[in-house]
Amino acid sequence: MGVALKDILEYDDITIDKLSNKKIAIDTFNMLYQFLASIRQSDGNPLTDSKGNVTSHLKGLFNRLIYFKKNNIKAIFVFDGVAPKLKEKERELRREKKIEADKKYKEAVDMGLMEEARKYASGTTKLETFMIEEAKEIIRAFGFPIVDAPSEGEAQAAYMAKQGDLFAAASQDFDSLLFGAQYLIRNVSVSAKRKVAGTSQYKDVSIEYYDLDKILDKLHISQEELIHVAIMCGTDFNPGGIKGIGPKKALKLIKEYRGREDELYKTLDWHSYFTHTWVEVYNIFHKMPVNKEYELEFSEMRRDSIKEILVKKDFSEDMIERQLKGVKNVKTLDSFFG
């Protein structure tokens, strides 16, 4: 979600060892999009095998799975299902952005502006069905469980967390907090540095740990009021939000109109921005369908299957062997979180 909630959300910087032996729900679509956008050739095109099939997602996923194994992260990979109807406007906006990015990418290539081309190429990213299936295949080969959500993966992760079946949700977006996950982890990546999208530059990143109760206590608001703050700023279900409303102003408004939300949205002239009601958006965060019959069974890593999957995609067998040899059991560390 593109809402700028980070401006008002406090977090702790942690190191990867603090997550050892903890069950973490991975926002898999979010992660795969990251790989497709960032793992590209010098001209901006994604990595491909000899048949022209995209492999950027597999390259990134293989490295991430190795990383999780080495650090004893009990990753649970959650996949999105059918998007809510209210998300169609956001999906339409994304399609338009991809078309525009593709146009600018081709123009930059024609002009020989390869740095510009690479920047725009990352905006053309599309997650195809075959990529999802390939991702599931290698995740299973590594022995990590998969949960298919009926709709939004962040809602599924939050539900599982509420059931006590996992410690935290891991995503770059903040939706999991809005759906009620107690803990959110951002920037769980292989490197402490991350490439700046569309450039060859790198920046330092830390693992961010968000505690919902601490956030709400610090802001002096409830979980429900945090949802209203997000709605005013704009969510995937009301993209763009209310003109001129950022998170700090939204926070001030929800406190001023506490218990009078309908009056607040009338004052903000909601219907001049959206054809659906604010209640419909709000209810999405409370009534999102979830899979209650999931299984979280971890299994042994199947090295031969991993090699078979990747060698078919022209990955170096020596590289695969070298990476897999570095994977060994990690002793459980004392819990940082109590």
VOBA-1610 file (N, C-alpha, C; in pm, whole numbers, padded with zeros to 5 digits, always signed):
BEGIN
Met+00085-00119+00000Met+00000+00000+00000Met+00088+00124+00000Gly+00048+00223-00077Gly+00131+00341-00093Gly+00113+00448+00012Val+00027+00426+00111Val+00002+00529+00212Val+00129+00555+00294Ala+00153+00683+00323Ala+00278+00723+00390Ala+00266+00715+00541Leu+00219+00604+00593Leu+00203+00590+00738Leu+00335+00593+00812Lys+00444+00561+00743Lys+00572+00555+00811Lys+00608+00686+00881Asp+00556+00795+00828Asp+00585+00926+00886Asp+00540+00938+01032Ile+00445+00856+01074Ile+00395+00865+01211Ile+00416+00736+01291Leu+00475+00635+01229Leu+00493+00506+01296Leu+00635+00490+01348Glu+00651+00470+01477Glu+00782+00446+01534Glu+00816+00298+01528Tyr+00945+00268+01517Tyr+00988+00129+01509Tyr+01125+00115+01574Asp+01165-00009+01597Asp+01298-00040+01648Asp+01381-00102+01536Asp+01509-00068+01531Asp+01601-00136+01441Asp+01649-00263+01510Ile+01643-00375+01438Ile+01689-00502+01495Ile+01782-00571+01396Thr+01852-00672+01443Thr+01936-00753+01356Thr+01869-00887+01331Ile+01911-00955+01226Ile+01843-01077+01183Ile+01844-01186+01289Asp+01945-01190+01374Asp+01952-01295+01476Asp+01837-01286+01576Lys+01776-01169+01587Lys+01664-01152+01680Lys+01538-01224+01630Leu+01540-01266+01504Leu+01425-01336+01447Leu+01448-01486+01436Ser+01564-01531+01484Ser+01597-01673+01475Ser+01493-01758+01548Asn+01452-01867+01479Asn+01359-01965+01534Asn+01218-01911+01553Lys+01186-01799+01486Lys+01052-01741+01495Lys+00976-01762+01364Lys+00847-01788+01376Lys+00762-01805+01258Lys+00721-01667+01206Ile+00758-01641+01081Ile+00731-01512+01019Ile+00651-01534+00891Ala+00537-01467+00878Ala+00456-01476+00757Ala+00511-01380+00652Ile+00545-01433+00536Ile+00603-01353+00430Ile+00496-01309+00330Asp+00490-01180+00304Asp+00401-01125+00201Asp+00467-01158+00067Thr+00435-01274+00012Thr+00512-01330-00100Thr+00499-01249-00227Phe+00379-01204-00261Phe+00363-01123-00382Phe+00448-00997-00373Asn+00445-00933-00256Asn+00523-00812-00233Asn+00671-00840-00256Met+00718-00952-00205Met+00858-00989-00217Met+00896-01020-00362Leu+00812-01095-00433Leu+00840-01130-00571Leu+00844-01006-00661Tyr+00755-00912-00636Tyr+00757-00787-00712Tyr+00889-00713-00690Gln+00939-00718-00567Gln+01068-00655-00538Gln+01178-00717-00624Phe+01180-00848-00631Phe+01282-00918-00709Phe+01271-00883-00857Leu+01150-00884-00908Leu+01129-00855-01050Leu+01168-00713-01086Ala+01148-00622-00991Ala+01179-00481-01018Ala+01328-00452-01006Ser+01396-00521-00916Ser+01536-00486-00887Ser+01641-00574-00953Ile+01607-00701-00979Ile+01707-00793-01036Ile+01694-00790-01187Arg+01777-00706-01248Arg+01769-00684-01392Arg+01907-00669-01453Gln+01910-00685-01584Gln+02034-00667-01658Gln+02064-00518-01673Ser+02183-00488-01726Ser+02227-00349-01736Ser+02135-00264-01823Asp+02065-00326-01918Asp+01975-00250-02006Asp+01834-00240-01950Gly+01815-00294-01830Gly+01683-00285-01767Gly+01596-00407-01786Asn+01633-00496-01877Asn+01555-00617-01898Asn+01575-00714-01783Pro+01473-00794-01751Pro+01488-00893-01643Pro+01583-01005-01684Leu+01630-01080-01586Leu+01711-01197-01617Leu+01622-01301-01686Thr+01679-01374-01780Thr+01603-01477-01851Thr+01689-01601-01870Asp+01624-01714-01898Asp+01698-01835-01933Asp+01719-01838-02085Ser+01776-01945-02135Ser+01808-01954-02278Ser+01685-01955-02367Lys+01569-01981-02308Lys+01444-01983-02386Lys+01371-01849-02377Gly+01429-01753-02306Gly+01368-01622-02296Gly+01269-01609-02182Asn+01260-01710-02095Asn+01169-01704-01981Asn+01232-01626-01866Val+01156-01537-01805Val+01206-01454-01695Val+01246-01540-01576Thr+01363-01510-01518Thr+01412-01584-01402Thr+01452-01494-01285Ser+01427-01364-01297Ser+01464-01271-01189Ser+01402-01312-01057His+01275-01355-01061His+01205-01394-00939His+01271-01514-00873Leu+01320-01609-00955Leu+01384-01728-00901Leu+01522-01697-00842Lys+01593-01606-00909Lys+01724-01565-00858Lys+01710-01503-00719Gly+01618-01408-00707Gly+01597-01342-00578Gly+01543-01437-00473Leu+01450-01523-00513Leu+01387-01614-00418Leu+01486-01718-00366Phe+01569-01771-00455Phe+01670-01869-00413Phe+01762-01809-00307Asn+01811-01689-00332Asn+01899-01622-00235Asn+01827-01596-00103Arg+01701-01557-00110Arg+01625-01527+00012Arg+01598-01655+00093Leu+01568-01764+00023Leu+01541-01890+00092Leu+01667-01943+00161Ile+01781-01929+00094Ile+01909-01966+00154Ile+01932-01883+00281Tyr+01905-01754+00269Tyr+01922-01660+00380Tyr+01835-01699+00499Phe+01709-01733+00473Phe+01619-01775+00580Phe+01669-01902+00648Lys+01716-01998+00566Lys+01767-02124+00622Lys+01890-02100+00709Lys+01982-02019+00659Lys+02106-01993+00733Lys+02079-01924+00866Asn+01973-01843+00869Asn+01943-01766+00990Asn+01830-01826+01072Asn+01793-01949+01036Asn+01692-02023+01113Asn+01560-01947+01124Ile+01521-01881+01014Ile+01392-01811+01009Ile+01285-01910+00965Lys+01182-01926+01043Lys+01073-02018+01008Lys+00970-01943+00922Ala+01008-01924+00798Ala+00925-01845+00706Ala+00802-01922+00661Ile+00689-01852+00660Ile+00562-01906+00610Ile+00520-01816+00495Phe+00512-01872+00376Phe+00490-01791+00257Phe+00340-01781+00225Val+00288-01660+00237Val+00146-01634+00214Val+00126-01573+00076Phe+00039-01633-00003Phe+00011-01587-00138Phe-00127-01522-00144Asp-00136-01412-00216Asp-00265-01343-00234Asp-00361-01428-00315Gly-00491-01403-00292Gly-00595-01467-00371Gly-00662-01363-00461Val-00794-01366-00463Val-00872-01274-00547Val-00880-01138-00479Ala-00842-01035-00551Ala-00843-00899-00494Ala-00987-00851-00474Pro-01014-00775-00368Pro-01148-00718-00348Pro-01186-00627-00464Lys-01314-00617-00489Lys-01361-00533-00599Lys-01317-00387-00583Leu-01311-00342-00459Leu-01272-00203-00435Leu-01126-00177-00473Lys-01051-00283-00498Lys-00910-00266-00534Lys-00893-00246-00685Glu-01000-00258-00761Glu-00991-00250-00906Glu-00938-00115-00953Lys-00977-00008-00887Lys-00929+00125-00925Lys-00778+00133-00909Glu-00728+00080-00798Glu-00584+00078-00774Glu-00513-00007-00879Arg-00573-00120-00913Arg-00512-00207-01015Arg-00510-00139-01151Glu-00616-00064-01179Glu-00622+00011-01305Glu-00513+00117-01310Leu-00492+00187-01198Leu-00387+00289-01191Leu-00250+00226-01211Arg-00230+00108-01154Arg-00102+00039-01169Arg-00080-00002-01315Arg-00186-00048-01380Arg-00174-00086-01522Arg-00134+00034-01607Glu-00198+00147-01579Glu-00167+00269-01653Glu-00022+00312-01631Lys+00026+00299-01508Lys+00165+00335-01477Lys+00262+00243-01550Lys+00227+00115-01560Lys+00314+00020-01630Lys+00322+00052-01778Ile+00209+00090-01837Ile+00205+00126-01979Ile+00291+00249-02004Glu+00279+00348-01916Glu+00357+00470-01930Glu+00506+00442-01908Ala+00537+00357-01811Ala+00677+00322-01785Ala+00737+00248-01904Asp+00659+00159-01965Asp+00708+00084-02080Asp+00737+00178-02198Lys+00649+00276-02216Lys+00668+00375-02323Lys+00797+00454-02301Lys+00818+00500-02178Lys+00938+00579-02147Lys+01064+00492-02154Tyr+01051+00364-02118Tyr+01164+00272-02125Tyr+01211+00259-02270Lys+01117+00237-02360Lys+01152+00220-02503Lys+01212+00347-02560Glu+01160+00461-02520Glu+01214+00588-02567Glu+01358+00607-02519Ala+01383+00571-02393Ala+01518+00585-02337Ala+01616+00492-02408Val+01572+00370-02437Val+01658+00274-02508Val+01692+00327-02647Asp+01593+00379-02718Asp+01614+00434-02853Asp+01714+00549-02850Met+01716+00623-02740Met+01806+00738-02729Met+01941+00701-02667Gly+01955+00572-02632Gly+02080+00527-02574Gly+02101+00570-02430Leu+01994+00608-02362Leu+02002+00652-02222Leu+01975+00532-02130Met+02077+00449-02111Met+02057+00321-02044Met+02025+00335-01895Glu+02081+00436-01829Glu+02049+00457-01689Glu+01902+00494-01673Glu+01854+00579-01763Glu+01711+00615-01763Glu+01626+00494-01797Ala+01672+00416-01894Ala+01598+00297-01936Ala+01580+00200-01819Arg+01687+00180-01745Arg+01680+00088-01631Arg+01580+00138-01527Lys+01578+00269-01504Lys+01484+00327-01407Lys+01340+00299-01447Tyr+01308+00321-01574Tyr+01171+00299-01619Tyr+01137+00151-01630Ala+01238+00067-01659Ala+01213-00076-01675Ala+01156-00137-01548Ser+01204-00091-01433Ser+01156-00147-01306Ser+01007-00121-01285Gly+00956-00017-01351Gly+00814+00016-01338Gly+00723-00066-01427Thr+00783-00150-01513Thr+00703-00234-01602Thr+00678-00373-01544Thr+00721-00394-01422Thr+00716-00526-01358Thr+00575-00585-01357Lys+00567-00713-01395Lys+00439-00784-01393Lys+00461-00925-01340Leu+00384-00962-01242Leu+00393-01095-01183Leu+00298-01189-01257Glu+00355-01283-01330Glu+00275-01375-01412Glu+00241-01502-01333Thr+00138-01572-01380Thr+00094-01695-01313Thr+00206-01798-01307Phe+00283-01814-01415Phe+00388-01914-01415Phe+00496-01881-01312Met+00519-01754-01286Met+00617-01713-01186Met+00570-01755-01046Ile+00442-01740-01021Ile+00385-01778-00892Ile+00400-01928-00871Glu+00371-02006-00975Glu+00382-02151-00963Glu+00526-02195-00945Glu+00618-02131-01016Glu+00760-02164-01000Glu+00809-02128-00860Ala+00760-02015-00808Ala+00797-01974-00673Ala+00749-02077-00570Lys+00627-02123-00586Lys+00573-02223-00493Lys+00654-02353-00499Glu+00695-02389-00618Glu+00769-02514-00636Glu+00901-02512-00559Ile+00975-02403-00571Ile+01105-02398-00503Ile+01090-02375-00353Ile+00986-02301-00313Ile+00960-02282-00169Ile+00933-02417-00103Arg+00851-02499-00167Arg+00821-02632-00113Arg+00946-02719-00109Ala+01031-02707-00211Ala+01154-02785-00214Ala+01246-02748-00098Phe+01240-02625-00054Phe+01319-02581+00061Phe+01255-02623+00194Gly+01131-02670+00188Gly+01065-02720+00309Gly+00984-02619+00386Phe+00961-02501+00327Phe+00881-02400+00394Phe+00733-02417+00360Pro+00643-02392+00454Pro+00499-02403+00426Pro+00445-02286+00344Ile+00338-02312+00271Ile+00270-02213+00188Ile+00124-02204+00233Val+00074-02082+00242Val-00067-02059+00274Val-00127-01974+00164Asp-00231-02026+00100Asp-00302-01950-00004Asp-00418-01874+00059Ala-00410-01744+00054Ala-00517-01660+00109Ala-00631-01651+00007Pro-00755-01645+00051Pro-00866-01627-00043Pro-00866-01488-00106Ser-00806-01392-00036Ser-00802-01255-00087Ser-00667-01192-00053Glu-00665-01091+00033Glu-00542-01019+00064Glu-00451-01098+00159Gly-00326-01116+00118Gly-00232-01192+00199Gly-00203-01129+00334Glu-00204-00994+00340Glu-00178-00926+00466Glu-00286-00957+00570Ala-00410-00970+00524Ala-00520-01005+00615Ala-00501-01148+00666Gln-00456-01237+00579Gln-00431-01375+00618Gln-00321-01382+00723Ala-00212-01308+00700Ala-00101-01307+00795Ala-00146-01254+00931Ala-00226-01148+00928Ala-00275-01090+01054Ala-00363-01190+01129Tyr-00447-01262+01055Tyr-00535-01361+01118Tyr-00452-01471+01185Met-00352-01521+01116Met-00268-01627+01173Met-00192-01579+01296Ala-00151-01453+01292Ala-00082-01395+01407Ala-00177-01387+01527Lys-00300-01347+01501Lys-00400-01336+01609Lys-00430-01473+01670Gln-00417-01580+01589Gln-00441-01715+01639Gln-00323-01769+01719Gly-00214-01691+01721Gly-00095-01734+01793Gly-00009-01832+01716Asp-00032-01842+01584Asp+00040-01939+01501Asp+00168-01884+01440Leu+00193-01757+01455Leu+00318-01701+01407Leu+00352-01577+01489Phe+00475-01535+01477Phe+00522-01421+01555Phe+00489-01287+01489Ala+00521-01275+01360Ala+00506-01145+01294Ala+00478-01164+01146Ala+00435-01055+01084Ala+00419-01049+00940Ala+00538-00973+00883Ala+00589-01017+00770Ala+00701-00949+00704Ala+00655-00896+00569Ser+00663-00765+00552Ser+00620-00701+00428Ser+00679-00561+00423Gln+00687-00505+00304Gln+00728-00365+00292Gln+00610-00272+00313Asp+00489-00324+00302Asp+00369-00244+00321Asp+00321-00251+00465Phe+00232-00158+00500Phe+00184-00149+00638Phe+00045-00210+00657Asp-00008-00272+00554Asp-00144-00325+00561Asp-00165-00423+00676Ser-00062-00503+00706Ser-00077-00604+00811Ser-00115-00539+00945Leu-00059-00422+00973Leu-00095-00352+01097Leu-00240-00309+01094Leu-00287-00266+00979Leu-00427-00223+00967Leu-00521-00341+00983Phe-00475-00460+00941Phe-00556-00580+00958Phe-00543-00638+01098Gly-00454-00580+01180Gly-00447-00619+01320Gly-00331-00707+01361Ala-00229-00723+01275Ala-00111-00800+01315Ala-00038-00724+01426Gln+00002-00795+01530Gln+00069-00729+01643Gln+00207-00677+01605Tyr+00280-00756+01525Tyr+00416-00716+01488Tyr+00434-00719+01337Leu+00504-00620+01286Leu+00539-00612+01144Leu+00689-00598+01131Ile+00748-00675+01039Ile+00890-00668+01011Ile+00909-00617+00869Arg+00989-00514+00852Arg+01021-00462+00719Arg+01171-00476+00692Asn+01205-00487+00565Asn+01345-00495+00519Asn+01415-00623+00560Val+01342-00735+00560Val+01407-00863+00586Val+01470-00909+00455Ser+01592-00866+00430Ser+01659-00896+00304Ser+01795-00958+00328Val+01856-01009+00221Val+01984-01077+00230Val+02096-00980+00266Ser+02085-00858+00216Ser+02192-00762+00233Ser+02148-00645+00321Ala+02246-00585+00389Ala+02218-00464+00468Ala+02214-00341+00378Lys+02238-00363+00249Lys+02229-00256+00149Lys+02125-00295+00045Arg+02058-00196-00010Arg+01956-00223-00112Arg+01974-00128-00228Lys+01956-00182-00348Lys+01970-00101-00468Lys+01853-00003-00477Val+01885+00122-00507Val+01781+00223-00526Val+01714+00195-00660Ala+01582+00180-00658Ala+01508+00142-00778Ala+01544+00228-00897Gly+01573+00161-01010Gly+01599+00233-01133Gly+01738+00291-01145Thr+01826+00261-01050Thr+01962+00315-01054Thr+02062+00204-01021Ser+02190+00238-01027Ser+02295+00145-00987Ser+02345+00179-00847Gln+02274+00269-00779Gln+02313+00315-00646Gln+02259+00220-00538Tyr+02329+00213-00424Tyr+02285+00133-00311Tyr+02271+00221-00187Lys+02180+00182-00099Lys+02165+00256+00027Lys+02159+00156+00143Asp+02201+00201+00259Asp+02197+00117+00379Asp+02053+00102+00426Val+02017-00018+00466Val+01884-00042+00521Val+01896-00125+00647Ser+01805-00104+00738Ser+01803-00183+00861Ser+01671-00259+00867Ile+01669-00365+00946Ile+01545-00437+00967Ile+01461-00359+01066Glu+01339-00326+01025Glu+01250-00244+01108Glu+01146-00332+01175Tyr+01130-00313+01304Tyr+01038-00392+01385Tyr+00930-00300+01444Tyr+00805-00322+01401Tyr+00692-00239+01444Tyr+00605-00318+01541Asp+00574-00257+01653Asp+00488-00316+01755Asp+00358-00235+01757Leu+00248-00297+01715Leu+00121-00226+01701Leu+00075-00162+01832Asp+00083-00234+01942Asp+00038-00178+02071Asp+00119-00054+02109Lys+00249-00060+02088Lys+00334+00055+02119Lys+00300+00174+02029Ile+00273+00144+01903Ile+00237+00250+01808Ile+00108+00319+01851Leu+00007+00240+01881Leu-00123+00296+01920Leu-00112+00376+02050Asp-00033+00323+02143Asp-00013+00393+02270Asp+00059+00526+02248Lys+00158+00526+02162Lys+00235+00647+02134Lys+00150+00752+02065Leu+00064+00707+01973Leu-00020+00800+01897Leu-00147+00838+01972His-00178+00765+02079His-00301+00788+02157His-00426+00768+02072Ile-00424+00659+01996Ile-00541+00624+01914Ile-00566+00474+01927Ser-00680+00430+01875Ser-00715+00288+01874Ser-00679+00227+01739Gln-00689+00095+01733Gln-00666+00024+01607Gln-00762+00075+01499Glu-00888+00093+01537Glu-00989+00141+01442Glu-00955+00282+01392Glu-00904+00365+01481Glu-00868+00502+01440Glu-00746+00504+01349Leu-00656+00408+01366Leu-00541+00397+01275Leu-00590+00366+01133Ile-00693+00285+01124Ile-00751+00254+00993Ile-00806+00381+00929His-00873+00463+01008His-00927+00589+00955His-00814+00682+00907Val-00704+00685+00980Val-00589+00766+00938Val-00543+00720+00800Ala-00533+00588+00782Ala-00490+00533+00654Ala-00589+00565+00543Ile-00718+00555+00574Ile-00821+00582+00474Ile-00814+00727+00426Met-00797+00818+00518Met-00787+00959+00479Met-00665+00985+00391Cys-00557+00915+00420Cys-00435+00931+00339Cys-00445+00859+00205Gly-00524+00752+00202Gly-00539+00674+00080Gly-00488+00532+00097Thr-00571+00435+00063Thr-00533+00294+00068Thr-00552+00235-00072Asp-00525+00106-00085Asp-00548+00039-00214Asp-00695+00039-00251Phe-00781+00065-00153Phe-00926+00058-00175Phe-00989+00196-00191Asn-00911+00300-00172Asn-00952+00438-00204Asn-00825+00516-00241Pro-00763+00477-00353Pro-00633+00535-00390Pro-00636+00687-00399Gly-00529+00746-00347Gly-00517+00892-00350Gly-00565+00959-00224Gly-00662+00894-00156Gly-00715+00951-00032Gly-00780+01087-00054Ile-00785+01166+00050Ile-00844+01300+00045Ile-00733+01401+00015Lys-00755+01482-00085Lys-00653+01578-00127Lys-00608+01666-00010Gly-00476+01676+00004Gly-00419+01762+00107Gly-00409+01700+00245Ile-00448+01571+00256Ile-00444+01504+00385Ile-00326+01407+00390Gly-00230+01435+00476Gly-00119+01344+00502Gly-00140+01277+00636Pro-00051+01188+00677Pro-00072+01113+00802Pro-00080+01200+00927Lys-00001+01306+00934Lys-00003+01392+01053Lys-00134+01468+01064Lys-00182+01519+00952Lys-00310+01590+00953Lys-00424+01494+00980Ala-00417+01374+00921Ala-00520+01273+00943Ala-00527+01233+01089Leu-00411+01221+01151Leu-00404+01185+01293Leu-00472+01293+01378Lys-00447+01417+01346Lys-00508+01528+01419Lys-00660+01528+01401Leu-00705+01501+01277Leu-00848+01503+01248Leu-00923+01391+01318Ile-00863+01269+01320Ile-00936+01157+01380Ile-00951+01177+01530Lys-00857+01247+01591Lys-00869+01279+01734Lys-00973+01387+01757Glu-00978+01482+01667Glu-01073+01593+01678Glu-01216+01545+01661Tyr-01235+01446+01569Tyr-01370+01396+01539Tyr-01393+01258+01601Arg-01322+01228+01706Arg-01332+01095+01769Arg-01477+01058+01800Gly-01520+00942+01746Gly-01657+00896+01766Gly-01756+00961+01672Arg-01710+01052+01586Arg-01799+01121+01490Arg-01741+01107+01348Glu-01705+00983+01313Glu-01637+00959+01187Glu-01723+00997+01066Asp-01854+00969+01073Asp-01939+01003+00960Asp-01939+01154+00936Glu-01942+01229+01043Glu-01935+01375+01033Glu-01801+01418+00973Leu-01695+01350+01013Leu-01562+01381+00961Leu-01556+01365+00810Tyr-01607+01253+00761Tyr-01599+01229+00616Tyr-01691+01321+00537Lys-01801+01362+00599Lys-01888+01460+00533Lys-01815+01594+00524Thr-01746+01630+00629Thr-01668+01755+00631Thr-01559+01752+00524Leu-01501+01634+00504Leu-01394+01619+00405Leu-01449+01601+00263Asp-01583+01600+00251Asp-01649+01587+00120Asp-01606+01459+00048Trp-01617+01349+00121Trp-01575+01218+00072Trp-01628+01187-00068His-01756+01212-00091His-01820+01170-00217His-01777+01253-00338Ser-01702+01356-00316Ser-01646+01427-00432Ser-01520+01355-00482Tyr-01469+01259-00403Tyr-01350+01183-00441Tyr-01382+01039-00481Phe-01483+00981-00415Phe-01509+00838-00436Phe-01660+00812-00452Thr-01691+00710-00532Thr-01831+00673-00553Thr-01879+00577-00446His-01786+00504-00382His-01824+00414-00273His-01809+00486-00139Thr-01864+00429-00035Thr-01863+00495+00096Thr-01735+00463+00174Trp-01706+00548+00271Trp-01589+00522+00356Trp-01612+00397+00440Val-01739+00367+00469Val-01772+00248+00548Val-01729+00121+00475Glu-01748+00119+00342Glu-01707+00003+00263Glu-01557-00020+00272Val-01482+00088+00268Val-01336+00077+00279Val-01298+00030+00419Tyr-01359+00090+00518Tyr-01330+00055+00657Tyr-01359-00093+00684Asn-01471-00141+00631Asn-01513-00280+00656Asn-01419-00382+00593Ile-01349-00341+00487Ile-01253-00433+00425Ile-01149-00478+00527Phe-01109-00387+00614Phe-01006-00421+00712Phe-01060-00504+00829His-01191-00518+00837His-01252-00597+00943His-01319-00724+00892Lys-01354-00726+00764Lys-01432-00838+00712Lys-01366-00908+00593Met-01236-00893+00578Met-01164-00958+00470Met-01168-01110+00490Pro-01208-01187+00389Pro-01210-01333+00404Pro-01070-01390+00423Val-01058-01490+00508Val-00929-01554+00534Val-00945-01705+00530Asn-00835-01773+00508Asn-00830-01919+00509Asn-00806-01965+00652Lys-00904-02035+00709Lys-00893-02080+00848Lys-00848-02226+00857Glu-00828-02289+00743Glu-00793-02431+00740Glu-00648-02452+00696Tyr-00563-02356+00721Tyr-00424-02364+00676Tyr-00344-02464+00760Glu-00232-02511+00702Glu-00139-02599+00772Glu+00000-02537+00768Leu+00069-02537+00880Leu+00201-02477+00889Leu+00305-02585+00920Glu+00320-02677+00828Glu+00412-02788+00849Glu+00544-02763+00774Phe+00652-02765+00848Phe+00785-02749+00789Phe+00841-02887+00758Ser+00909-02900+00644Ser+00963-03029+00605Ser+01111-03019+00572Glu+01173-03134+00549Glu+01316-03137+00516Glu+01342-03071+00381Met+01454-03004+00370Met+01494-02943+00244Met+01535-03052+00145Arg+01482-03048+00023Arg+01513-03147-00080Arg+01613-03087-00179Arg+01740-03111-00154Arg+01847-03049-00233Arg+01841-03089-00380Asp+01813-03215-00407Asp+01807-03260-00547Asp+01695-03190-00623Ser+01583-03170-00557Ser+01470-03102-00622Ser+01503-02956-00650Ile+01573-02893-00555Ile+01613-02753-00573Ile+01703-02740-00695Lys+01802-02829-00704Lys+01895-02826-00818Lys+01822-02852-00949Glu+01731-02948-00948Glu+01656-02980-01070Glu+01573-02861-01118Ile+01508-02794-01026Ile+01425-02678-01060Ile+01509-02568-01123Leu+01623-02538-01062Leu+01704-02424-01105Leu+01792-02454-01226Val+01844-02576-01235Val+01927-02610-01351Val+01844-02603-01479Lys+01717-02638-01470Lys+01627-02628-01587Lys+01617-02483-01636Lys+01641-02390-01544Lys+01633-02247-01576Lys+01770-02186-01601Asp+01868-02274-01629Asp+02005-02232-01666Asp+02086-02176-01550Phe+02046-02205-01426Phe+02129-02166-01313Phe+02250-02259-01307Ser+02362-02206-01266Ser+02485-02285-01257Ser+02474-02389-01145Glu+02498-02514-01180Glu+02490-02620-01079Glu+02597-02600-00972Asp+02715-02552-01013Asp+02822-02527-00915Asp+02780-02419-00816Met+02714-02314-00868Met+02668-02206-00782Met+02562-02257-00683Ile+02472-02339-00733Ile+02366-02394-00648Ile+02428-02479-00537Glu+02521-02567-00576Glu+02588-02654-00479Glu+02662-02572-00374Arg+02730-02470-00419Arg+02808-02386-00328Arg+02718-02318-00226Gln+02606-02267-00273Gln+02512-02199-00183Gln+02448-02297-00085Leu+02409-02413-00134Leu+02342-02510-00048Leu+02436-02567+00057Lys+02564-02577+00025Lys+02660-02629+00122Lys+02672-02538+00243Gly+02641-02411+00223Gly+02650-02317+00334Gly+02531-02322+00428Val+02432-02403+00394Val+02311-02412+00476Val+02327-02521+00581Lys+02316-02483+00706Lys+02323-02580+00814Lys+02231-02535+00926Asn+02206-02625+01018Asn+02116-02592+01128Asn+02176-02483+01215Val+02091-02392+01259Val+02134-02282+01344Val+02079-02304+01484Lys+02165-02292+01584Lys+02122-02310+01722Lys+02021-02201+01760Thr+01914-02240+01822Thr+01812-02145+01863Thr+01868-02046+01964Leu+01849-01917+01937Leu+01898-01813+02027Leu+01792-01778+02131Asp+01837-01721+02240Asp+01741-01674+02340Asp+01650-01570+02278Ser+01524-01572+02315Ser+01428-01480+02255Ser+01454-01337+02294Phe+01462-01253+02192Phe+01483-01108+02214Phe+01355-01042+02261Phe+01243-01103+02221Phe+01113-01037+02244Phe+01042-01089+02368Gly+01100-01185+02435Gly+01038-01235+02555Gly+00926-01334+02528
//
